[in-house]
Amino acid sequence: MPACKREPPPFRHHHPEPLGRGGAAFPTPRRRHEPPQRRLGRCRRGSPAPPGPVSAAPTPSPCARRPLSLREVRCLQCLTKNLSRYAADIKSLPPNIKDKLIKLMSRQGQITDSNISEVLHPAVESLDLRDCDISDNALLQLYNCKQLKKINLNSCKENRLGITSEGVIALALSCPYLREASFKRCCDITDSGILALALNCQFLQIVNLGSCSGIMDASLQALGENCKFLHSVDFSSTQVTDDGVTALVSGTCSKNLKEIHMERCVNLTDVAVEAVLTCCPKIHIFLFHGCPLVTDRSRDVLEQLVISNKIKQVTWTVY
């Protein structure tokens, strides 16, 4: 009986199967089903695919930062109203929940020396404690907050007496990546605290020492020598002199300084004003009103800069 040819399947008519001996056709091996590779991102048309094997996306951590649901927000609000009842449960909350809780408690002035350790966690990056009644004891508990980048200890109405150089030194040693530190009206801080801050927190960008009556020239000199990223500094209503200002603006931060507040500094003269204008090419906010020793000499220099639009905001008083 003559050998017969097998008709190829209709969908493969353009690829006829090879014939073996006697005209018998070899069976075409079936391809195994391969699941499509998972794509991690979109590629534009015409752009080549990324080289190398495609790896699976990492599984998100259960503590990943995510927006809180309305129910969670209401639960936190209820918690802040019953802190004494739920104090033992706060410490075990995940970091993203604690961050929201810290904000709520800060706004209501509820963070104290006794409960701050319960709400802190190693990944906390910002603390706004201006409305909270705390002292050095709270700053001593930041030893595990290595990622802290911003702390606000300003006092809006009256002097804050509980924060001293001891607390600032502890803060400086615990938080090396600090970018912004505000101590307005913390009148018990002295040069030793700011020296520790300048030496250990060299990424500082914003420092507020306004109305810190214990601050002298040594603080400005330390900031100028060690904090090259510093772009905003406030030392208004302090006892600094022309020497301190000159040391600050002649240091490593001179090319980055954009904003200086030195109003109501009774020891400053035209020398300090001219040092700032000479050494800080990026300065655009410069406030020195209420300095009784500044004369018309500074006004003449400033008028030229204002005309050229180099300075966006300037205030001064001529006596």
Phi, psi and omega in degrees: 000125184296148178290145181245149178273140173277134177288130178293152179300149183303321184282356178236030184292341180271358176231079182296143181286143180291148180263141176264199178294141180074011178082002180285142182273138174286136177293136179283124180295136180279140177282137176288145180289123178250121179295144180295146178291144180283128180265134183269341183204172180269141176248138176289155178298132178089351180268141182291153178291151179298139181290160175086169181292149178274124181257152181288147179293143180294146179288125182298142179289145178298342179263012181300146181288128179213157178295141179280146176286164179300323180295318180295319179299317180295323177297319179294320178297322177293323180295318181295337178275349182225048185301318182296329182284324186249017184303323183290340183269347185292320187299330184272000181291149178291160186303319183294328176287320180296323178301316178293322180295320178300317179297315180296313181293326179294316180299327183265005178066032186263351179280129182229176176301328187277335183246357184295328180293336180285327184265343180289153173212159187300337184263007181297136184245342185215136176226119177250098187248022185293334180260008184254145180269092181232170180222193177304330181301326178291319180292331178293343181266009178269013186299339181256007184259065184292339183266005182297128182245340184216132174222133181239111179244020179302148171246120188281335187244303185235169182296141176263119188262346187275346181261120181236183178297333177299316178292321180294322177297317177298319177299315182297321181285334183271331191234078186289344183260019181299131178255327185224127180225122183238123183231031184303130181066019170273081195285353180266002177280136180240183183300329182297323178292316181289328176298315177298321179296315181294324183283327186257341182240072188280000176264009181303135178242327183228126179227129178241112178242020183303134178063019172274093190294345179272001183275130179237192184298328183300327179294314180294322178296318179295319178295318180295325183279334190242341188247082186288343180269359182298125179234351178217127180218137180236115175231035180294151179057041174240181184260021182293157180240182178302325181297319180294315179297318179298319178295321179297307187281352176263358184273198185291342183268002189301323183281347182254345183296124180243339187217125179227127175247114177223036179288153179058034172261105192287348182263355185274146180234190177300335180299317179294317180298314181293326178297317178297313183291334181276321189262347186243088184293340183262004183298129176224353170231117187220109184243121178216035177288155180079017176259102192292344183266359178278137186242187179298340181300319178290324181296320181298318179293319182293322181301322178294322180288323178294320179298322181278004178064022179285324181254130181272327181216128177212137175225139177204164178233129178254126182259000000 
